[in-house]
């Protein structure tokens, strides 16, 4: 029996056999790799796009944020679709738009064309993490879900790694337009793999397996139970500011910080971004190794976030305080901030596991909406603050320092809210 046949015959309410689980994970991970590459590539291309299209900081922030805007727009309908139709059908449908978005970006001849294509790309890849996490909620046990979430994020970091030096090396050979055509082709190949190996989603089977609970029988497909959850709202501010801000800086503002504050060249910044993403890849791999053991020992995710997230405030304080004086340590400073912020990434699988499996798609997508709305706001907001600072007469490094300090204050306040909110056990 082939892998595709085996995948089609697996009952959806059962855990997948180990070998099948690995194959399914790798199929989803490949798609998420390319989605992360598309997400992060603007940081490496920012000097080229700025020069070719005469972009200012606000335009650059909006262009990168357009991806996350498109991503955010799909999250609520995505959750309903995932719970109803399952990850396979949904991710294949959405990725079709990602292919079109990559091609449209390669053909764009104006800022507005680039922005529209980025929005389309964001919409197209918006199921690449939520679809597998929804499937894992049914196919894997709790500790494995924590591990696969961290390793999916590790795969995303690998995609962001590929968006740094490899893109910088290929730019003189092919140019950024050809690179986006190739990205479209690679996403299409990932779609083919998913179509072959991922199990079908049989809603009737899932309902029958859970028919002992009246909640499943009464489920009307709404987000009512999600919005009523005190646990969801406790996790919301840190998801918006701390998680969203980490990704916003990693995928956009890390590059300009190195070039316009620390004084690095574009090539040096690409090397710095490579090191940042390598550090993130290693961190998520380590989280995947240790979180199952922590879960078995009864160490709650909430405690890890409460103790670990303040480390990121210290890291961002160092960046703001040193500014241009950080010099050759700029990449290390950004990497330290991003690595210490990964504690908040544990909130995402925790939210998914806080709800019954028939609500997993909606819970995960609702929280992802929070995170990606935060990414959009922080990416564009930092650009607005930088331009505002320049308008008030600040030098460029000082404007960046002020903008980053504002973000740091918001992130710290979100953590305080998390601590003060009455603990709610899922």
C-alpha positions as CSV (number, residue, x, y, z in Angstrom):
1,X,0.0,0.0,0.0
2,X,1.4,3.4,-1.0
3,X,1.8,6.3,1.4
4,X,-1.0,8.2,-0.4
5,X,-3.4,5.2,0.0
6,X,-2.5,4.7,3.6
7,X,-3.1,8.4,4.3
8,X,-6.5,8.3,2.7
9,X,-7.5,5.3,4.8
10,X,-6.5,6.6,8.2
11,X,-9.6,7.2,10.5
12,X,-9.4,10.9,11.4
13,X,-10.2,10.5,15.1
14,X,-7.3,8.1,15.7
15,X,-3.6,9.0,16.2
16,X,-1.5,8.5,13.1
17,X,1.1,5.7,13.1
18,X,4.6,7.0,13.7
19,X,5.8,6.6,10.1
20,X,2.7,8.2,8.7
21,X,2.9,11.0,11.2
22,X,6.5,11.8,10.1
23,X,5.5,11.9,6.4
24,X,2.5,14.1,7.1
25,X,4.7,16.5,9.2
26,X,7.3,16.7,6.4
27,X,4.7,17.5,3.8
28,X,3.2,20.3,5.8
29,X,6.7,21.5,6.9
30,X,7.8,21.9,3.3
31,X,4.8,24.2,2.6
32,X,5.5,26.2,5.7
33,X,9.2,26.5,4.8
34,X,8.2,28.3,1.6
35,X,5.6,30.4,3.3
36,X,8.2,31.6,5.8
37,X,10.6,32.3,3.0
38,X,8.0,34.5,1.2
39,X,7.3,36.2,4.5
40,X,10.9,37.1,5.4
41,X,12.3,37.9,2.0
42,X,11.3,41.5,2.1
43,X,13.9,42.1,4.8
44,X,16.7,41.0,2.5
45,X,15.2,42.7,-0.5
46,X,14.5,46.0,1.3
47,X,17.6,47.9,0.0
48,X,16.8,46.8,-3.6
49,X,13.1,47.5,-3.4
50,X,13.7,50.9,-1.6
51,X,16.1,52.0,-4.4
52,X,14.0,50.7,-7.3
53,X,10.7,52.0,-6.1
54,X,11.9,55.0,-4.1
55,X,10.3,53.7,-0.8
56,X,10.5,55.5,2.5
57,X,10.3,53.8,5.9
58,X,6.5,54.0,6.1
59,X,6.2,52.5,2.6
60,X,8.6,49.7,3.5
61,X,6.7,48.9,6.7
62,X,3.4,48.9,4.8
63,X,4.8,46.6,2.1
64,X,6.0,44.1,4.6
65,X,2.9,44.5,6.7
66,X,0.7,43.9,3.6
67,X,1.6,40.2,3.8
68,X,0.3,40.1,7.4
69,X,-2.7,42.1,6.6
70,X,-3.8,39.6,3.9
71,X,-2.9,36.8,6.4
72,X,-5.1,38.3,9.1
73,X,-8.1,38.9,6.8
74,X,-8.5,35.1,6.2
75,X,-8.1,33.8,9.7
76,X,-11.7,33.8,10.9
77,X,-13.2,32.1,7.8
78,X,-10.1,29.8,7.8
79,X,-11.0,28.4,11.2
80,X,-14.5,27.5,10.2
81,X,-13.2,25.9,7.0
82,X,-10.6,23.9,8.8
83,X,-13.0,22.5,11.3
84,X,-15.5,21.6,8.6
85,X,-13.3,20.5,5.7
86,X,-10.0,19.6,7.3
87,X,-6.4,20.7,6.7
88,X,-5.8,19.0,3.4
89,X,-8.6,20.6,1.2
90,X,-8.2,24.0,2.9
91,X,-4.4,24.4,2.6
92,X,-4.4,23.3,-1.1
93,X,-7.1,25.8,-2.0
94,X,-5.3,28.6,-0.2
95,X,-1.9,27.8,-1.6
96,X,-3.3,28.3,-5.1
97,X,-3.6,32.0,-4.2
98,X,0.0,32.0,-2.9
99,X,1.3,30.8,-6.3
100,X,-0.7,33.6,-8.0
101,X,0.6,36.2,-5.5
102,X,4.3,35.2,-6.1
103,X,3.8,35.6,-9.9
104,X,2.0,38.9,-9.4
105,X,4.9,40.2,-7.3
106,X,7.4,39.2,-10.0
107,X,5.3,41.2,-12.5
108,X,4.7,44.3,-10.4
109,X,5.9,47.7,-11.8
110,X,4.7,50.0,-9.0
111,X,4.5,50.1,-5.2
112,X,0.8,49.5,-5.3
113,X,1.3,46.5,-7.5
114,X,3.9,45.1,-5.0
115,X,1.5,45.8,-2.1
116,X,-1.5,44.0,-3.7
117,X,0.7,41.0,-4.5
118,X,2.0,40.9,-1.0
119,X,-1.5,40.9,0.4
120,X,-2.4,38.1,-2.0
121,X,0.7,36.1,-0.9
122,X,-0.3,36.6,2.8
123,X,-3.8,35.3,2.1
124,X,-2.5,32.3,0.2
125,X,-0.1,31.0,2.8
126,X,-2.3,31.8,5.8
127,X,-3.3,28.2,6.2
128,X,0.3,26.8,6.2
129,X,0.6,26.7,10.0
130,X,-3.0,26.6,11.1
131,X,-3.9,23.6,8.8
132,X,-1.2,21.3,10.2
133,X,-1.8,22.4,13.8
134,X,-5.5,21.7,13.4
135,X,-4.6,18.2,12.1
136,X,-2.1,17.6,14.8
137,X,-4.8,18.4,17.4
138,X,-6.6,15.3,16.3
139,X,-3.8,13.1,15.0
140,X,-1.1,13.6,17.8
141,X,-1.2,13.4,21.6
142,X,-0.7,16.5,23.7
143,X,3.1,16.4,24.3
144,X,3.7,15.6,20.6
145,X,1.6,18.7,19.7
146,X,3.9,20.9,21.7
147,X,6.9,19.3,19.9
148,X,5.5,19.6,16.4
149,X,4.4,23.2,17.0
150,X,8.0,24.1,17.9
151,X,9.4,22.1,15.0
152,X,7.0,23.7,12.6
153,X,8.3,27.1,13.8
154,X,11.8,25.7,13.4
155,X,11.0,24.9,9.8
156,X,9.7,28.5,9.4
157,X,13.1,29.7,10.8
158,X,14.8,27.6,8.2
159,X,12.7,29.3,5.5
160,X,13.7,32.7,7.0
161,X,17.3,31.5,6.9
162,X,16.9,30.7,3.2
163,X,15.6,34.3,2.8
164,X,18.9,35.8,3.9
165,X,22.3,34.9,2.5
166,X,21.0,32.4,-0.2
167,X,18.7,35.2,-1.6
168,X,21.6,37.7,-1.4
169,X,23.8,35.3,-3.4
170,X,21.1,34.6,-6.0
171,X,20.1,38.2,-6.5
172,X,22.9,39.1,-8.9
173,X,22.4,36.0,-10.9
174,X,18.6,35.8,-11.3
175,X,17.2,39.1,-9.9
176,X,14.3,39.4,-7.4
177,X,11.6,38.9,-10.1
178,X,12.9,35.5,-11.2
179,X,13.2,34.5,-7.5
180,X,9.5,35.0,-7.0
181,X,8.6,33.0,-10.1
182,X,10.7,30.1,-8.7
183,X,9.0,30.5,-5.3
184,X,5.6,30.0,-7.0
185,X,6.9,26.9,-8.6
186,X,8.2,25.5,-5.4
187,X,4.9,26.1,-3.6
188,X,3.1,24.2,-6.3
189,X,5.4,21.3,-5.7
190,X,4.7,21.4,-2.0
191,X,1.0,21.4,-2.9
192,X,1.4,18.2,-4.9
193,X,3.1,16.5,-1.9
194,X,0.4,17.4,0.5
195,X,-2.3,16.1,-2.0
196,X,-0.5,12.8,-2.0
197,X,0.2,12.1,1.6
198,X,-2.1,14.0,4.0
199,X,-5.2,12.1,5.3
200,X,-8.7,13.1,4.3
201,X,-10.9,14.8,6.9
202,X,-14.1,12.9,7.5
203,X,-16.3,15.3,9.5
204,X,-18.9,12.5,10.0
205,X,-16.3,10.3,11.6
206,X,-15.1,13.1,13.9
207,X,-18.6,13.9,15.0
208,X,-19.4,10.2,15.6
209,X,-16.2,9.9,17.7
210,X,-17.2,12.9,19.8
211,X,-21.0,12.3,19.8
212,X,-21.0,11.8,23.6
213,X,-20.7,15.5,24.1
214,X,-23.7,17.7,23.5
215,X,-21.4,20.6,22.7
216,X,-20.3,18.9,19.5
217,X,-23.9,18.1,18.4
218,X,-24.9,21.8,19.1
219,X,-21.8,23.3,17.3
220,X,-23.1,25.9,14.9
221,X,-19.7,26.7,13.5
222,X,-19.4,30.1,15.3
223,X,-16.6,31.5,17.3
224,X,-18.9,32.1,20.3
225,X,-17.0,29.6,22.6
226,X,-13.7,31.1,21.7
227,X,-14.7,34.7,22.4
228,X,-16.2,33.7,25.7
229,X,-13.0,32.1,26.9
230,X,-11.1,33.9,29.7
231,X,-8.0,31.9,28.8
232,X,-8.1,33.1,25.2
233,X,-8.2,36.7,26.3
234,X,-5.5,36.3,28.9
235,X,-3.2,35.2,26.1
236,X,-4.3,37.9,23.6
237,X,-2.1,40.9,24.5
238,X,1.2,38.9,24.7
239,X,0.2,37.3,21.3
240,X,-0.4,40.7,19.8
241,X,2.6,42.7,21.1
242,X,5.3,40.2,22.2
243,X,4.7,37.4,19.6
244,X,3.7,39.7,16.9
245,X,6.5,42.1,17.6
246,X,9.1,39.4,17.6
247,X,8.1,38.3,14.1
248,X,7.8,41.9,12.9
249,X,11.4,42.7,13.9
250,X,12.7,39.3,12.7
251,X,11.1,39.6,9.3
252,X,11.5,43.3,8.6
253,X,13.1,45.7,11.0
254,X,16.2,43.7,11.9
255,X,17.7,44.5,8.5
256,X,17.1,48.2,8.6
257,X,18.3,48.3,12.2
258,X,21.6,46.8,11.1
259,X,22.0,49.1,8.1
260,X,20.6,52.4,9.3
261,X,21.4,52.3,13.0
262,X,24.5,50.1,13.3
263,X,25.9,51.2,9.9
264,X,26.3,47.8,8.3
265,X,26.3,47.3,4.5
266,X,23.5,45.4,2.8
267,X,25.7,42.3,2.5
268,X,26.7,42.5,6.1
269,X,23.1,42.8,7.1
270,X,22.2,39.7,5.1
271,X,24.9,37.8,7.0
272,X,23.5,39.2,10.2
273,X,19.9,38.1,9.3
274,X,21.3,34.7,8.5
275,X,22.8,34.5,12.1
276,X,19.5,35.7,13.6
277,X,17.5,33.1,11.8
278,X,20.0,30.4,12.6
279,X,19.7,31.2,16.3
280,X,15.9,31.1,16.0
281,X,16.0,27.7,14.2
282,X,18.2,26.3,16.9
283,X,16.0,27.7,19.6
284,X,12.8,26.2,18.2
285,X,14.5,22.8,17.7
286,X,15.5,22.9,21.4
287,X,11.9,23.8,22.4
288,X,10.7,20.8,20.4
289,X,13.1,18.6,22.3
290,X,12.3,19.8,25.8
291,X,8.6,20.7,25.8
292,X,7.3,17.2,25.9
293,X,9.4,16.4,29.0
294,X,8.3,19.6,30.6
295,X,4.6,18.8,29.9
296,X,5.0,15.3,31.4
297,X,6.5,16.9,34.5
298,X,3.5,19.2,34.8
299,X,5.4,22.4,34.1
300,X,2.7,24.7,32.7
301,X,3.2,26.9,29.6
302,X,1.9,29.9,31.6
303,X,4.8,29.6,34.1
304,X,7.4,29.4,31.3
305,X,6.0,32.5,29.7
306,X,5.8,34.4,33.0
307,X,9.4,33.6,33.9
308,X,11.0,33.7,30.4
309,X,9.4,36.6,28.5
310,X,11.0,39.3,30.7
311,X,14.4,38.3,29.3
312,X,13.3,39.8,26.0
313,X,12.6,43.2,27.6
314,X,16.2,43.3,28.8
315,X,17.4,42.4,25.3
316,X,15.4,45.2,23.7
317,X,16.5,47.6,26.3
318,X,20.1,46.9,25.4
319,X,19.4,47.5,21.7
320,X,17.6,50.8,22.5
321,X,20.3,52.0,25.0
322,X,23.3,51.3,22.8
323,X,21.8,52.3,19.4
324,X,24.6,53.0,16.9
325,X,27.3,52.0,19.5
326,X,26.2,48.4,19.3
327,X,28.2,48.2,16.0
328,X,29.4,44.8,15.1
329,X,27.2,43.2,17.8
330,X,24.0,44.4,16.2
331,X,23.1,40.9,14.9
332,X,23.8,39.3,18.2
333,X,21.6,41.9,20.0
334,X,18.7,41.2,17.6
335,X,19.2,37.5,17.9
336,X,19.1,37.7,21.7
337,X,15.9,39.6,21.6
338,X,14.3,37.1,19.1
339,X,15.5,34.0,21.0
340,X,14.3,35.3,24.4
341,X,10.9,36.2,22.9
342,X,10.3,32.6,21.8
343,X,8.8,31.8,25.3
344,X,5.6,33.4,24.0
345,X,5.4,31.0,21.0
346,X,4.3,28.4,23.5
347,X,1.0,30.2,23.9
348,X,-0.2,29.1,20.5
349,X,-0.4,25.3,21.0
350,X,-1.6,26.0,24.6
351,X,-4.6,27.9,23.2
352,X,-5.3,25.1,20.7
353,X,-5.3,22.5,23.5
354,X,-7.4,24.6,25.8
355,X,-10.5,23.8,23.6
356,X,-12.1,20.5,22.4
357,X,-10.7,19.1,19.1
358,X,-13.9,20.1,17.2
359,X,-13.1,23.8,18.0
360,X,-9.3,23.5,17.4
361,X,-9.3,25.1,13.9
362,X,-11.3,28.1,15.2
363,X,-9.3,28.5,18.4
364,X,-5.9,28.4,16.6
365,X,-7.1,30.6,13.7
366,X,-8.5,33.2,16.2
367,X,-5.3,33.3,18.1
368,X,-3.3,33.5,14.8
369,X,-5.4,36.4,13.8
370,X,-4.3,38.2,17.0
371,X,-0.6,37.4,16.4
372,X,-0.7,38.5,12.7
373,X,-2.7,41.6,13.4
374,X,0.1,42.4,15.9
375,X,2.8,41.8,13.3
376,X,1.0,44.1,10.9
377,X,0.5,46.9,13.5
378,X,4.1,46.7,14.8
379,X,5.7,46.5,11.4
380,X,3.8,49.5,10.1
381,X,3.8,51.3,13.5
382,X,7.6,51.2,13.7
383,X,7.8,52.7,10.2
384,X,5.3,55.4,11.1
385,X,7.2,56.2,14.3
386,X,10.6,56.3,12.5
387,X,9.2,58.8,9.9
388,X,7.5,60.8,12.7
389,X,10.8,61.0,14.6
390,X,12.6,62.1,11.5
391,X,10.0,64.8,11.0
392,X,10.6,66.1,14.5
393,X,14.3,66.5,13.7
394,X,15.7,63.3,15.2
395,X,18.7,61.7,13.5
396,X,17.8,58.3,11.8
397,X,19.4,56.1,14.5
398,X,17.6,58.1,17.3
399,X,14.3,57.8,15.4
400,X,14.7,54.0,15.3
401,X,15.7,53.9,19.0
402,X,12.6,55.8,19.9
403,X,10.3,53.6,17.8
404,X,11.8,50.4,19.2
405,X,11.5,51.8,22.8
406,X,7.7,52.4,22.2
407,X,7.3,48.8,21.1
408,X,9.2,47.6,24.1
409,X,6.9,49.5,26.5
410,X,3.8,48.0,24.8
411,X,5.3,44.5,25.0
412,X,6.1,44.9,28.7
413,X,2.6,46.1,29.5
414,X,1.1,43.1,27.7
415,X,3.1,40.8,29.9
416,X,1.9,42.7,33.0
417,X,-1.7,42.2,31.9
418,X,-0.9,38.4,31.4
419,X,0.4,38.3,35.0
420,X,-2.5,40.3,36.5
421,X,-5.2,38.4,34.7
422,X,-6.7,35.7,37.0
423,X,-5.1,32.4,36.0
424,X,-7.4,30.2,34.0
425,X,-6.4,26.6,33.6
426,X,-7.5,25.1,30.2
